């Protein structure tokens, strides 16, 4: 989208990148090594790994880790793809690893079910979850947070969006407490009725 091309990203080679201009400017898509060289460890970087068909998760993970190994800096690695997160975890890197998820409105139904459930976390054991702001609050995310997994939200474009999210969380939390109290009250009345009729 940023380059205005209909060409799939996975068909681009490193040699194609200098000729792939961004937003009609003279800037082009840099390689990961070029980004790291530009940053030079001055700020931490969160690197998102994306895979569409090729290569295999293990090959992608190895290529990124090999690149980072040659550069000093603080890095965190994350992906929507739990197979990529698993490949990273299996490589035992020293970097923080994250699982990205959210509403996944454009994903295939099976993929949406798998990735929104975060069930793969039981195997991949991410250090953090990066979750779409529009999908929060989420009971599943809350459970992982209770287990000590850090939670980040994307994308927060303004202070008002953050405040809206906080307000929504409070309203839903109040609703859940209300539902829970009504449920407990109903169960209590049923139990009392059962015991009175015996």
N, C-alpha and C positions, 0 to 999 in steps of 0.2 A: 504493500500500500504506500509506504513512504517513498518508494522509488518510482511509483507510477507504472509498474510493470505487471503484466499478467503471468509472468514466469514463476513457477513454484520455487520457493526459497531453497529447497534441498537440491535443486539442479545447479545452483551457483557454485563455482569453484573459487579458490582464493584469487586466482588470476582474473576472474570476472569482477571482483569487488571494486577496483579502482575506476572501472568504467560505469559503475552503477551509482548514479547521482541521487542524492536525497532531496526531496521536495523542490526539485528543479534548480538547486543551487550547485555550486562547484564542489560541495562536500560529498564524499563517498562513504560507503559502508566500510568501516575499519575491521581488521581481524581482532580477535581477542588479545593477541600479543601486542598489537598496536595500541589498543585501549589501555592495557596495563602499563606499557611504556610511557604513555601520555600522563597517566595518573601518578606513576612512580611512588606508590605507597602512601601518598599524602592523605588519602581518605580510604576507609574500608569499602570494598566492593561486594555487592551481592550479584552473583553470576547465575542467570537463569539458563538452564539447558533445555532446548527444544528439539524434539525428534519427530519427524514425519515420515514413517516408513523406514528410511535409512538414515544413518547406519544403525547397527545393533546398539542397545543401551551400553553394553560393556565397552565397545569401541569408542563411543562418544565420551563416556566417562573417562576413559584412559587418555584420550586426546586432550581433554580439558585439564586433567590433573597433571599431565606432562608439561603443558604450557605454564601452569601456575607454579610448578616446581622450580622453574627457572627464574622466577620473579619473587622478590620480597614484597610483603604486604599482608594485610588482613582481608580474608575472603570468606564468604559464605556461598554455598552452592545450593540451588533449588530447582525444582521442576514440577510441572503438572503431572508428568509421567511417573507413576510409582515404580515402573521397571527401571527407569533411569536413577531414581533415588536409591533403589535396591543395589544397582550396579556401583553407585558411588559408595554406599555403605560397605559393600563387599570389598572394595579397594582399601578400606580403612584409612581414609585421609585424615589429616589433622584439622580440617576445616569443619565449620558448622554446616549441617545439612538440613534442608527444609522441603516440606511438601506443600505445593501450591494447590489451592482448590477454591471453590466458590459455587455460584449458581450454575455455571457451565451451560448456559442457555443454548449455545450453538453446538454443543457436543452431541455425539450419538447417544441414544437412550442408555445402552449398556455401559458406555463410558461415563456418562453422568451419574448413573447409579453407583458404579464402582468408586469413582473418585470423590463424589460428595460424601459417601459413607466414611471415608478415611480408614476403611478396614485394613488397607495395606500398611497402615502405620504400625500394626502389630508385628509386622515382619521387618519393615524398613527402619523403624525407630528414629524418626526425624527429630532433630533438636528443636525445630520450630515449625509452625504451620503459618503459611501466608494465605490469608483467606479474603475473598472478595467482600468489600465493605457492604455492598448491597445485600449480601447473604447473611449478615450478622444482625442480631444474635443468632446463634445456632446451638442447639442442645449438644450435637456431636462435638463441635469445637469446644464447647464449655467443658465437656467431660475430659477431653485431652488436656485442657488447661488445668483442670483440677489435678491431673496426674503429673503436672509439672512441666508440660510442653509449652514453650513460649508461643504467643500468637501475635502475628502482624496482620495489618489490614491493608488492602489495596483496592482501588486507588482513591486516596483522599486528596481531592483537588483544591479544597478550600477549608478554612476554619469552620465555616458554617456546616459543611458536610460532616465534619467530625462531631460538631455539636448535635446535628440532627441524628447521627448514629447513636450518640450517648442517650439522647432523649428516647429514641426508639427502644433501646435496650432496657431503659428503666420502665417504660410502659409495658413491654412484654414480660419483664420480670414480675411486675405487679400483677399482671393477668395470670401468670403461672402460679403465683402464690395464692391468688384468689381461687383459681381452679382447684389447686391442691387442698385448700381449706374446705371448699364446698364438697370435694370428694371424700375427705376424711369425715366431715359432718354427716354426709349421706351414709357412708359405711357404718358409722357409729349408730345412727338411727336404725339401720337394718339389723345390726347385731343386737341392739337393745330389744327390738321387736321380736326377734327370734327367741331370745331368752325369756321374754315375758310370756310367750305363747307356749312354752314348754312346761 
